[in-house]
Amino acid sequence: MKYLVIKCGGSVLEKLPALFFRDIIQLQQGGEWQPIIVHGGGPLISTLLTKLGIPTKFVNGLRVTTEEVLDIVEMVLSGSVNKQIVRQITKQGGRAYGISGVDGGLLQTTPVHNADEIGFVGNVCNVNKTMIEEIVKSEYIPVISPVGMDLEGQRYNVNGDMAAAAIASSLQATLCMVSDIPGIYTVVEGKQQLLNQATQTDIENMISQEIIKGGMIPKVRSAIDALTANVPEVVILNGVDTSSLIDFTLGKEIGTKILLNKESHYAS
């Protein structure tokens, strides 16, 4: 049995069809793969902050997080979004167990290096993988909210892609980043073109040229970090496409595969 960490971005959650969750259940029941879902919820957080009149801004794709913002982040991620996914899996006949990174010290967290600029945003320094393994042994699909905590009990907003990469690294799991786009696009002769694969060099070139920007930056850098920590494979794919998850596990060419090799296939 191989672990498959599935990161569902907040922008795609409302668009995911029922078939997507049935595919996750099928993977679990097939016995070859054990899915673990890590989710975001950025758009819903932003909507609620706006309704409450709380200002929010981003630095390199990461939300500036005060204690006030953190209350909303935790409420949305660990409450609303987490349980929404659990309900979706249950509706499709599966068994899901929702948990926050705070629970049981699942995601031990430290402040990011520029915490003075962006507040209570954290990096995962340790994953209590025993908790995940126990949930899996009970034949549940873990659904994890990316809110972490340090040893003193301080909460941190953790970027979902970074949390997923840390969890995949701890379990040596394949990492699938599910979005509402098919993968990474570049521009060739003025036209967008999907990359079937992108190396670390490709990615840094595209970031410097602002082809990759905003929330895609922590996504691709998390993918590289995961590969560096011996995650066997990372892919970005469109969860709205029928059977994209199943096709990936069957070895079909789908989405954008992230690679560590230094040879660049992207012309800067």
C-alpha positions in Angstrom: 0.0 0.0 0.0 1.3 3.4 -1.0 0.3 6.7 0.5 -1.1 9.4 -1.8 -1.3 12.9 -0.3 -4.0 14.9 -2.2 -3.8 18.6 -1.7 -7.1 20.3 -2.7 -6.8 24.0 -3.2 -9.5 26.3 -1.8 -10.3 27.7 -5.3 -11.2 24.2 -6.6 -13.2 22.8 -3.7 -16.5 24.2 -4.8 -16.0 23.0 -8.3 -15.0 19.4 -7.6 -17.6 16.9 -8.9 -19.0 14.0 -6.9 -17.0 11.7 -9.1 -13.7 13.2 -7.7 -14.6 12.0 -4.2 -15.8 8.6 -5.5 -12.4 8.2 -7.2 -10.7 8.9 -3.9 -12.8 6.2 -2.2 -12.1 3.8 -5.1 -8.4 4.3 -4.6 -8.7 3.5 -1.0 -10.8 0.4 -1.5 -8.5 -0.8 -4.3 -5.8 -1.5 -1.7 -2.9 -0.2 -3.7 -3.2 3.5 -2.6 -4.2 5.1 0.7 -5.4 8.6 0.1 -4.8 11.5 2.6 -6.5 14.8 1.9 -5.0 18.1 2.8 -7.1 21.1 2.0 -7.0 24.9 1.7 -9.8 27.4 1.9 -8.3 30.7 0.9 -11.2 32.2 -1.1 -13.7 31.4 1.7 -11.4 33.0 4.2 -11.0 36.1 2.1 -14.8 36.4 1.6 -15.5 36.1 5.4 -12.7 38.6 6.2 -14.2 41.1 3.7 -17.7 40.6 5.2 -16.3 41.3 8.7 -14.3 44.4 7.5 -11.0 42.8 8.4 -8.2 43.9 5.9 -6.1 41.1 4.4 -3.1 41.1 2.1 -0.6 38.7 0.7 3.2 38.5 0.4 4.5 36.1 -2.2 1.3 34.1 -2.1 1.2 33.9 1.7 -1.6 35.6 3.7 -0.5 38.2 6.3 -2.0 36.7 9.5 -2.7 38.6 12.7 -4.4 36.9 15.7 -7.7 38.4 14.4 -7.2 36.9 11.0 -6.0 33.6 12.5 -9.3 33.2 14.3 -11.1 33.4 11.0 -8.6 31.1 9.3 -9.0 28.4 11.9 -12.8 28.7 11.9 -13.0 28.4 8.1 -10.4 25.7 7.6 -10.8 23.4 10.7 -14.6 24.0 10.8 -16.4 24.7 7.7 -14.1 23.4 4.9 -12.8 20.4 6.7 -16.3 19.1 7.6 -17.6 19.9 4.1 -15.0 17.5 2.7 -15.8 14.8 5.3 -19.5 15.1 4.3 -18.7 14.8 0.6 -16.8 11.6 1.1 -19.5 10.2 3.4 -22.2 11.0 0.8 -20.3 9.0 -1.8 -20.1 6.0 0.6 -16.7 6.5 2.1 -15.3 6.9 5.6 -13.5 10.1 6.4 -11.9 11.5 9.6 -11.4 15.3 9.8 -8.6 16.6 11.9 -6.7 19.8 12.3 -2.9 20.2 12.4 -3.4 21.5 15.9 -5.0 18.3 17.2 -2.5 16.0 18.9 0.4 18.1 17.7 -0.2 16.7 14.2 1.6 19.6 12.6 4.4 21.0 14.8 5.1 24.5 13.5 7.7 27.3 13.8 7.4 30.9 12.5 8.4 31.6 8.9 11.7 33.6 8.5 9.8 36.8 7.7 7.2 36.5 10.5 7.8 40.1 11.4 6.3 41.0 8.0 3.5 38.4 7.6 2.6 37.5 11.2 1.5 34.1 12.5 2.4 32.1 9.4 4.3 28.9 10.0 6.5 26.2 8.6 5.9 22.6 9.6 9.0 21.3 11.4 7.5 17.9 12.4 4.6 15.7 11.5 3.1 13.3 14.0 2.7 10.7 11.4 1.6 8.1 14.0 -1.7 9.9 14.2 -2.2 9.6 10.4 -1.2 5.9 10.5 -3.7 5.2 13.3 -6.6 6.8 11.3 -5.6 4.8 8.3 -5.5 1.6 10.3 -9.1 2.3 11.3 -10.0 2.4 7.5 -10.7 6.1 7.4 -9.5 8.7 4.9 -7.7 11.4 6.8 -8.8 15.0 6.0 -6.3 17.5 7.3 -6.7 21.2 7.9 -3.4 23.1 7.7 -3.5 25.0 10.9 -0.4 24.2 13.0 0.9 24.9 16.5 4.2 25.3 18.3 5.3 23.7 21.5 4.0 26.7 23.5 0.5 26.4 22.1 0.7 29.3 19.6 -1.4 28.7 16.5 -0.1 29.3 13.0 -1.6 29.6 9.6 0.2 27.1 7.4 0.0 27.3 3.6 -1.9 24.2 2.4 0.7 23.3 -0.2 3.5 23.5 2.3 1.5 21.4 4.8 0.8 18.8 2.2 4.5 18.7 1.2 5.5 18.2 4.8 3.0 15.4 5.3 4.0 13.7 2.1 7.7 13.9 3.1 7.0 12.4 6.5 5.2 9.4 4.9 7.4 9.2 1.8 4.1 9.6 -0.1 3.3 10.6 -3.7 2.0 14.2 -3.7 -0.9 15.2 -6.0 -1.7 19.0 -6.0 -5.3 19.3 -7.2 -6.2 22.7 -8.7 -8.8 24.1 -11.1 -6.2 24.4 -13.9 -4.5 21.5 -15.7 -1.0 22.4 -14.4 1.7 24.9 -15.1 1.4 27.0 -18.3 4.2 28.8 -20.1 4.0 31.2 -23.0 5.2 30.1 -26.4 5.0 32.6 -29.3 2.3 34.6 -27.4 0.2 31.5 -26.7 -0.3 29.6 -23.4 1.1 26.1 -23.5 0.7 23.5 -20.8 4.0 22.0 -19.5 3.9 18.2 -19.1 6.9 18.5 -16.8 8.9 21.2 -15.1 12.2 21.0 -13.4 13.5 23.1 -10.5 15.4 25.2 -13.0 12.3 25.7 -15.2 10.3 26.8 -12.2 12.9 29.4 -10.9 13.1 30.8 -14.5 9.4 31.2 -14.7 9.1 32.8 -11.2 11.8 35.3 -12.1 9.9 36.2 -15.3 6.6 36.3 -13.4 5.1 33.6 -15.5 4.6 31.8 -12.2 3.3 34.2 -9.6 1.0 34.7 -6.6 -0.3 31.5 -5.0 1.4 29.3 -7.5 4.8 30.3 -6.1 4.4 28.4 -2.7 2.8 25.5 -4.6 5.7 24.9 -6.9 8.4 25.6 -4.3 6.6 23.2 -1.9 6.7 20.6 -4.7 10.5 21.0 -5.0 10.9 20.8 -1.2 8.9 17.6 -1.1 11.1 16.0 -3.8 14.2 17.1 -2.0 12.8 15.3 1.0 12.5 12.1 -1.0 8.9 12.3 -2.0 8.8 10.0 -5.0 6.6 12.0 -7.3 4.7 15.3 -7.4 2.1 16.4 -9.9 -0.2 19.4 -10.4 -3.5 18.4 -12.1 -7.1 19.6 -12.6 -9.5 17.9 -10.2 -12.5 19.1 -12.2 -11.4 16.9 -15.2 -13.1 13.5 -15.2 -11.0 10.7 -13.7 -7.8 12.9 -13.6 -6.8 11.4 -10.2 -7.3 7.8 -11.4 -5.5 8.4 -14.6 -2.5 9.8 -12.7 -2.3 6.7 -10.4 -2.5 4.5 -13.6 0.6 6.2 -14.9 -1.0 8.3 -17.7 0.5 11.6 -18.7 -1.7 14.2 -17.1 -1.1 17.6 -15.5 2.4 18.9 -14.9 4.9 16.6 -13.2 7.5 18.5 -11.1 11.1 17.2 -11.4 14.4 17.8 -9.5 16.8 17.1 -12.4 18.8 20.2 -13.3 18.4 20.1 -17.1 15.9 22.8 -18.1 13.3 22.1 -20.7 12.0 25.7 -20.6 13.7 28.3 -22.8 14.3 31.4 -20.7 
